[in-house]
């Protein structure tokens, strides 16, 4: 690559050349001080003494000119040295400038995104690990770290059987945690929170990664799981209004998602979890105040979310197969076991995802949702509405939201006032092939944390 020349260098070189041209011109045009030497006849009419004297004068003149020329050469040499010195400084600056493309190339090199699997005492972690390894396009770009709590030997043996395909780390503190008497039955939630904190510190501080995708040991991943997170990593890093990317749609049951739109992505104000990516910067923010228990609900509190959103898909890129756990299968039988796992590979890294940037997304979202006609739950259930929608069902209170959500078949719980999969209070889903928005009135401004 050609460097841009310094103006000082160009100016100095021009002066040097110009000066020498003028010097040569003057020397060539300089007349004799002892008469013209153009006439051999005149020279021949003088005596030997005169000729000798004139020759001596010419030699003296030549010597004077030579001395002057030598002095000028020294002067020009000093000027050139100064020019060279200034050019070296500029050239070094040029090297920094020239290094920028290299730096950019290094910056644009694929980032390593580790997969952190949180494990405890489920030997069925094998199903999770088998799918991760099956769909993983590169072991170098997606190292798998399994962090195990509980000290369960059989589960540890399963993890160890994968050898160099993954890194197996163990949470060292297996002691019980002092809890309030009324929380004695929630001891498991306290241990989980302790484990997550330890594991995140290992990933970010011990292994020094800048980003992580968190997967629980009871999740199966889709074929484009890695492609999905790879494509969304730059958006997560560049958009301060985002704080996570999730592979999960809380309302992603069969019949409630559009199978023809596997590439469709949304912003959501609800922290979904269940296969999610976040950065070291976020961990540095929340780690000092990490809760003793119930970390996922804590993440959904306004003090942590701070009006930031996550990205989530129309069709989930994870599927939970773990009915048993500390939550005792809460929601599993009614919702979670029916979640549709994407099977179509979507080349997200080759797609333009700029529509997810907040300003552009909000403008389109506002027009789409509040441009849709308002209908009732009965209208939707009757099957008399023509077309594929979208249609809007409007709620105005937590009670009306919960009633409508139950009647329409979507999850009806609210966390700090935010509905599952909701954005700006709006929940999007498919019902009998029609796009439906369960939405607050136009002009919505903020969530009410008392709606829980």
C-alpha positions as CSV (number, residue, x, y, z in Angstrom):
1,X,0.0,0.0,0.0
2,X,1.4,3.4,-0.9
3,X,1.9,5.8,1.9
4,X,0.9,9.4,1.7
5,X,4.1,11.6,1.4
6,X,4.8,14.2,4.0
7,X,4.4,17.8,2.7
8,X,7.7,18.6,4.5
9,X,9.5,15.9,2.5
10,X,8.1,17.1,-0.8
11,X,9.0,20.7,-0.1
12,X,12.5,19.9,1.0
13,X,13.2,17.7,-2.0
14,X,11.9,20.4,-4.3
15,X,14.2,23.1,-2.7
16,X,17.2,20.8,-3.0
17,X,16.7,20.1,-6.7
18,X,15.8,23.7,-7.5
19,X,18.9,25.0,-5.8
20,X,21.2,22.7,-7.6
21,X,19.6,23.5,-11.0
22,X,20.2,27.2,-10.3
23,X,23.8,26.6,-9.2
24,X,24.6,24.7,-12.3
25,X,22.9,27.3,-14.5
26,X,25.0,30.1,-12.8
27,X,28.2,28.2,-13.2
28,X,27.6,27.5,-16.9
29,X,26.7,31.2,-17.6
30,X,29.4,32.8,-15.4
31,X,31.7,35.1,-17.5
32,X,35.5,35.3,-17.2
33,X,36.9,38.1,-14.9
34,X,40.0,38.6,-17.2
35,X,38.3,39.1,-20.5
36,X,36.6,36.8,-22.9
37,X,38.1,33.4,-23.5
38,X,36.0,32.9,-26.6
39,X,38.8,34.0,-29.0
40,X,41.8,31.8,-29.4
41,X,43.4,34.5,-31.4
42,X,43.4,37.0,-28.6
43,X,44.8,34.4,-26.3
44,X,47.5,33.6,-28.8
45,X,48.6,37.4,-29.0
46,X,49.6,37.5,-25.4
47,X,53.0,36.6,-24.0
48,X,53.8,33.5,-22.1
49,X,53.7,35.5,-18.9
50,X,50.3,36.8,-19.7
51,X,49.1,33.4,-20.6
52,X,50.4,32.0,-17.4
53,X,48.9,34.7,-15.3
54,X,45.5,34.4,-17.0
55,X,45.6,30.6,-16.6
56,X,46.4,31.1,-12.9
57,X,43.5,33.4,-12.5
58,X,41.2,30.8,-14.2
59,X,42.5,28.1,-11.9
60,X,41.9,30.4,-8.9
61,X,38.4,31.1,-10.1
62,X,37.7,27.4,-10.6
63,X,39.0,26.6,-7.1
64,X,36.8,29.3,-5.6
65,X,33.8,27.9,-7.4
66,X,34.8,24.4,-6.3
67,X,35.2,25.4,-2.7
68,X,31.9,27.2,-2.9
69,X,30.3,24.2,-4.5
70,X,31.7,21.9,-1.8
71,X,30.4,24.2,0.9
72,X,27.0,24.2,-0.7
73,X,27.1,20.4,-0.9
74,X,27.7,20.3,2.8
75,X,24.8,22.7,3.4
76,X,22.6,20.6,1.2
77,X,23.7,17.4,3.0
78,X,22.5,19.0,6.3
79,X,19.2,19.9,4.8
80,X,18.8,16.4,3.5
81,X,19.6,14.9,6.9
82,X,16.9,17.2,8.4
83,X,14.4,16.1,5.8
84,X,15.3,12.5,6.4
85,X,14.8,13.0,10.1
86,X,11.4,14.5,9.6
87,X,10.5,11.8,7.1
88,X,11.4,9.1,9.6
89,X,8.9,10.6,12.1
90,X,6.3,10.9,9.5
91,X,7.0,7.3,8.3
92,X,6.6,6.0,11.8
93,X,3.2,7.8,11.9
94,X,2.6,6.2,8.5
95,X,3.3,2.8,9.9
96,X,0.7,3.4,12.6
97,X,-1.7,4.4,9.9
98,X,-0.7,1.5,7.8
99,X,-1.1,-0.8,10.8
100,X,-4.8,0.1,11.1
101,X,-6.0,-2.2,8.4
102,X,-4.0,-5.0,10.1
103,X,-5.6,-4.1,13.4
104,X,-9.0,-4.0,11.8
105,X,-8.3,-7.4,10.2
106,X,-7.4,-8.7,13.6
107,X,-10.6,-7.2,15.0
108,X,-12.6,-8.6,12.3
109,X,-11.2,-12.1,12.8
110,X,-13.8,-14.5,14.1
111,X,-14.3,-14.0,17.9
112,X,-14.1,-17.1,20.1
113,X,-17.5,-17.7,21.7
114,X,-17.3,-20.4,24.4
115,X,-20.3,-22.5,25.4
116,X,-20.7,-22.8,29.1
117,X,-22.8,-25.8,30.1
118,X,-24.1,-25.6,33.7
119,X,-24.3,-29.2,35.0
120,X,-25.1,-30.9,38.4
121,X,-26.4,-34.4,38.8
122,X,-28.1,-35.3,35.5
123,X,-26.4,-38.0,33.5
124,X,-28.6,-37.0,30.7
125,X,-26.2,-34.1,30.2
126,X,-24.9,-36.5,27.5
127,X,-27.9,-35.6,25.3
128,X,-27.0,-31.9,25.6
129,X,-23.3,-32.5,24.9
130,X,-23.8,-34.8,22.0
131,X,-25.9,-32.2,20.2
132,X,-23.5,-29.4,20.9
133,X,-20.6,-31.4,19.5
134,X,-22.6,-32.7,16.5
135,X,-23.6,-29.2,15.4
136,X,-20.5,-27.3,16.4
137,X,-18.7,-26.1,13.3
138,X,-15.3,-25.4,15.0
139,X,-13.9,-26.6,18.3
140,X,-11.5,-23.6,18.2
141,X,-14.2,-21.0,17.8
142,X,-16.6,-22.6,20.2
143,X,-14.8,-24.3,23.1
144,X,-17.2,-26.1,25.4
145,X,-16.7,-25.6,29.1
146,X,-18.8,-27.8,31.4
147,X,-19.0,-26.4,34.9
148,X,-20.3,-29.1,37.3
149,X,-21.7,-28.5,40.8
150,X,-23.1,-31.2,43.2
151,X,-20.2,-33.6,43.1
152,X,-22.3,-36.2,41.4
153,X,-19.9,-39.0,40.4
154,X,-21.9,-40.6,37.7
155,X,-22.5,-37.2,36.0
156,X,-18.8,-36.4,36.3
157,X,-17.9,-39.7,34.6
158,X,-20.2,-38.9,31.7
159,X,-18.6,-35.5,31.2
160,X,-15.1,-36.9,31.6
161,X,-15.8,-39.4,28.8
162,X,-15.7,-36.6,26.2
163,X,-12.0,-36.1,26.8
164,X,-10.4,-33.3,24.8
165,X,-13.7,-32.4,23.2
166,X,-14.5,-30.1,26.2
167,X,-13.1,-28.7,29.4
168,X,-14.5,-30.0,32.6
169,X,-14.4,-27.7,35.7
170,X,-15.9,-28.4,39.1
171,X,-17.4,-25.9,41.5
172,X,-15.3,-26.5,44.7
173,X,-17.7,-25.4,47.4
174,X,-20.4,-28.1,47.9
175,X,-21.4,-26.9,51.4
176,X,-24.9,-26.0,52.4
177,X,-25.7,-22.3,52.4
178,X,-27.2,-20.6,55.4
179,X,-30.7,-19.5,54.4
180,X,-33.6,-17.9,56.2
181,X,-35.9,-20.5,57.8
182,X,-38.7,-19.7,55.4
183,X,-36.3,-20.4,52.5
184,X,-35.1,-23.8,53.7
185,X,-37.0,-25.5,50.9
186,X,-35.2,-23.2,48.4
187,X,-31.7,-24.3,49.3
188,X,-31.2,-25.6,45.7
189,X,-31.9,-22.1,44.3
190,X,-29.1,-20.7,46.5
191,X,-26.7,-23.3,45.4
192,X,-27.5,-22.6,41.7
193,X,-26.9,-18.9,42.2
194,X,-23.6,-19.6,43.8
195,X,-22.6,-22.0,41.0
196,X,-23.5,-19.5,38.3
197,X,-21.4,-16.8,39.9
198,X,-18.4,-19.1,40.2
199,X,-18.7,-20.4,36.7
200,X,-19.1,-16.9,35.1
201,X,-16.0,-15.8,37.0
202,X,-14.1,-18.8,35.6
203,X,-15.1,-18.0,32.0
204,X,-14.4,-14.3,32.2
205,X,-11.6,-14.0,34.7
206,X,-9.8,-17.3,34.6
207,X,-10.2,-18.2,30.9
208,X,-10.4,-14.5,29.9
209,X,-13.1,-14.8,27.3
210,X,-15.1,-11.7,26.3
211,X,-18.4,-13.4,25.6
212,X,-20.2,-16.6,26.6
213,X,-23.2,-18.6,25.6
214,X,-24.8,-20.2,28.7
215,X,-26.6,-23.6,28.3
216,X,-28.1,-25.7,31.0
217,X,-27.5,-29.4,31.0
218,X,-31.1,-30.2,30.1
219,X,-31.1,-28.3,26.8
220,X,-30.9,-29.7,23.3
221,X,-29.6,-27.2,20.6
222,X,-30.8,-26.7,17.0
223,X,-28.6,-27.2,13.9
224,X,-28.1,-23.5,13.5
225,X,-27.6,-22.7,17.2
226,X,-23.9,-21.6,16.6
227,X,-24.8,-19.7,13.4
228,X,-27.5,-17.8,15.3
229,X,-25.2,-16.6,18.1
230,X,-22.3,-15.9,15.7
231,X,-24.5,-13.6,13.6
232,X,-25.9,-11.7,16.6
233,X,-22.7,-11.2,18.4
234,X,-21.7,-7.9,16.6
235,X,-25.2,-6.5,17.3
236,X,-25.0,-7.3,21.0
237,X,-21.5,-5.7,21.2
238,X,-22.5,-2.5,19.3
239,X,-26.0,-1.8,20.6
240,X,-26.1,-0.4,24.2
241,X,-29.9,-1.0,24.3
242,X,-29.3,-4.8,24.2
243,X,-27.9,-6.9,27.0
244,X,-28.4,-10.4,25.9
245,X,-29.3,-12.7,23.0
246,X,-31.5,-15.7,23.8
247,X,-32.2,-18.9,21.8
248,X,-35.6,-19.2,23.5
249,X,-39.2,-18.2,22.8
250,X,-41.4,-18.6,25.8
251,X,-44.4,-18.9,23.6
252,X,-42.7,-21.0,21.0
253,X,-45.0,-24.0,21.1
254,X,-46.1,-25.8,18.0
255,X,-49.0,-23.9,16.4
256,X,-48.0,-20.6,18.1
257,X,-45.0,-20.0,15.8
258,X,-44.8,-19.5,12.0
259,X,-42.9,-22.5,10.6
260,X,-42.3,-20.6,7.4
261,X,-40.4,-17.8,9.2
262,X,-37.5,-19.6,10.9
263,X,-35.3,-16.5,10.2
264,X,-37.7,-14.1,12.0
265,X,-36.1,-12.4,15.1
266,X,-37.5,-10.0,17.7
267,X,-36.5,-7.7,20.4
268,X,-37.9,-8.6,23.8
269,X,-37.9,-6.9,27.2
270,X,-38.3,-10.2,29.0
271,X,-35.1,-12.0,30.0
272,X,-35.7,-15.5,28.5
273,X,-32.6,-17.4,29.5
274,X,-32.5,-21.1,28.3
275,X,-29.5,-20.7,26.0
276,X,-28.3,-17.1,26.1
277,X,-25.3,-15.0,25.3
278,X,-23.9,-12.0,27.2
279,X,-20.6,-10.2,27.5
280,X,-17.8,-9.7,30.0
281,X,-18.8,-6.0,30.3
282,X,-22.2,-7.0,31.5
283,X,-20.7,-9.4,34.0
284,X,-18.5,-6.7,35.4
285,X,-21.6,-4.6,35.9
286,X,-23.8,-7.2,37.7
287,X,-21.3,-9.4,39.4
288,X,-20.8,-7.2,42.5
289,X,-24.5,-7.3,43.2
290,X,-25.2,-10.9,42.2
291,X,-28.0,-12.3,44.2
292,X,-27.8,-15.2,46.7
293,X,-30.8,-17.0,45.0
294,X,-33.4,-16.8,42.2
295,X,-30.9,-15.2,39.9
296,X,-33.1,-15.4,36.8
297,X,-36.0,-13.4,38.3
298,X,-33.4,-11.0,39.7
299,X,-32.2,-10.4,36.2
300,X,-35.7,-9.5,35.2
301,X,-35.9,-6.7,37.8
302,X,-35.8,-3.1,36.4
303,X,-32.6,-2.3,38.4
304,X,-30.7,-4.9,36.4
305,X,-32.5,-4.7,33.0
306,X,-32.2,-0.9,32.9
307,X,-34.6,-0.6,29.9
308,X,-32.4,-2.9,27.9
309,X,-33.7,-5.7,25.7
310,X,-32.7,-9.1,24.4
311,X,-32.9,-10.7,21.0
312,X,-35.1,-13.8,20.7
313,X,-36.2,-16.0,17.7
314,X,-39.6,-16.8,16.4
315,X,-38.7,-20.5,16.6
316,X,-36.5,-21.6,19.5
317,X,-32.9,-22.8,19.0
318,X,-33.0,-24.8,22.3
319,X,-35.4,-27.4,23.6
320,X,-35.6,-28.3,27.3
321,X,-35.9,-32.0,28.1
322,X,-35.4,-31.7,31.9
323,X,-38.7,-32.1,33.7
324,X,-37.1,-32.8,37.0
325,X,-35.1,-30.1,38.8
326,X,-35.3,-27.6,41.6
327,X,-38.3,-26.0,40.0
328,X,-40.1,-29.4,40.2
329,X,-41.2,-29.2,36.5
330,X,-42.9,-25.8,36.8
331,X,-44.6,-25.0,33.5
332,X,-43.0,-28.0,31.9
333,X,-46.1,-30.2,31.4
334,X,-48.3,-27.3,30.2
335,X,-45.8,-25.3,28.0
336,X,-42.2,-26.3,27.9
337,X,-42.4,-29.8,26.6
338,X,-44.3,-28.5,23.6
339,X,-41.8,-26.0,22.5
340,X,-40.9,-26.4,18.8
341,X,-37.1,-26.8,18.1
342,X,-36.0,-25.3,14.8
343,X,-34.8,-27.9,12.3
344,X,-34.1,-25.6,9.3
345,X,-30.6,-24.2,9.1
346,X,-30.8,-20.4,8.6
347,X,-27.6,-18.7,7.3
348,X,-27.9,-15.7,9.7
349,X,-24.3,-14.6,9.2
350,X,-25.2,-13.9,5.5
351,X,-28.3,-11.9,6.3
352,X,-28.8,-8.2,7.0
353,X,-29.9,-8.0,10.6
354,X,-29.8,-4.2,10.9
355,X,-33.6,-4.2,11.3
356,X,-33.0,-5.3,14.9
357,X,-31.4,-2.0,15.8
358,X,-33.6,-0.1,18.2
359,X,-34.6,3.0,16.2
360,X,-35.4,1.1,13.0
361,X,-37.1,-1.8,14.9
362,X,-39.3,0.5,16.9
363,X,-40.5,2.5,13.9
364,X,-41.5,-0.7,12.1
365,X,-42.9,-2.3,15.3
366,X,-45.1,0.7,16.0
367,X,-46.6,0.7,12.6
368,X,-47.1,-3.1,12.4
369,X,-48.7,-3.5,15.9
370,X,-50.9,-0.3,16.1
371,X,-51.8,-0.4,12.5
372,X,-53.5,-3.7,13.0
373,X,-57.2,-3.8,13.6
374,X,-58.4,-4.4,17.1
375,X,-60.4,-7.6,17.6
376,X,-61.7,-9.5,20.6
377,X,-60.7,-12.9,21.9
378,X,-64.1,-14.2,20.8
379,X,-63.4,-12.9,17.3
380,X,-60.2,-14.9,17.2
381,X,-61.7,-18.0,18.7
382,X,-64.7,-18.0,16.4
383,X,-62.6,-18.5,13.3
384,X,-64.6,-15.9,11.4
385,X,-61.8,-13.5,10.8
386,X,-60.5,-13.6,7.3
387,X,-56.8,-13.3,6.3
388,X,-53.6,-14.0,8.1
389,X,-53.6,-10.8,10.1
390,X,-52.0,-9.2,12.0
391,X,-54.8,-8.6,14.5
392,X,-54.5,-6.8,17.8
393,X,-56.1,-7.8,21.1
394,X,-55.9,-5.0,23.6
395,X,-55.5,-5.3,27.4
396,X,-55.5,-2.6,30.0
397,X,-54.7,-4.2,33.4
398,X,-52.7,-7.1,34.7
399,X,-56.0,-9.0,35.2
400,X,-57.2,-8.4,31.7
401,X,-53.8,-9.5,30.3
402,X,-53.8,-12.7,32.3
403,X,-57.3,-13.5,31.3
404,X,-56.7,-12.9,27.6
405,X,-53.4,-14.8,27.7
406,X,-54.9,-17.9,29.3
407,X,-57.8,-17.8,26.8
408,X,-55.5,-17.4,23.9
409,X,-53.1,-20.1,25.1
410,X,-49.9,-18.1,25.8
411,X,-48.0,-17.8,29.0
412,X,-49.8,-15.5,31.4
413,X,-47.3,-14.6,34.1
414,X,-45.6,-11.2,34.4
415,X,-42.2,-10.5,36.0
416,X,-41.8,-6.9,37.2
417,X,-44.7,-6.1,34.9
418,X,-43.0,-7.6,31.8
419,X,-44.9,-10.4,30.0
420,X,-43.0,-13.4,28.7
421,X,-41.6,-12.7,25.2
422,X,-43.0,-9.2,25.4
423,X,-41.6,-6.0,23.9
424,X,-43.1,-2.7,24.9
425,X,-45.8,-4.7,26.5
426,X,-46.7,-6.5,23.3
427,X,-46.7,-10.3,23.0
428,X,-46.5,-11.6,19.4
429,X,-47.7,-15.1,18.5
430,X,-49.6,-17.2,15.9
431,X,-53.1,-18.4,16.5
432,X,-54.8,-20.7,14.0
433,X,-52.5,-19.4,11.3
434,X,-53.1,-15.7,12.1
435,X,-50.6,-13.3,13.5
436,X,-51.8,-11.8,16.8
437,X,-50.5,-9.0,19.0
438,X,-51.6,-9.0,22.6
439,X,-50.9,-5.4,23.3
440,X,-51.5,-2.5,25.7
441,X,-53.2,0.7,24.4
442,X,-51.3,3.0,22.0
443,X,-49.1,5.4,23.8
444,X,-47.5,2.8,26.1
445,X,-44.6,4.3,27.9
446,X,-43.2,2.0,30.6
447,X,-43.8,-1.1,32.6
448,X,-45.5,-1.1,36.0
449,X,-43.4,-3.4,38.3
450,X,-46.5,-3.9,40.5
451,X,-48.1,-6.0,37.6
452,X,-46.8,-9.3,38.8
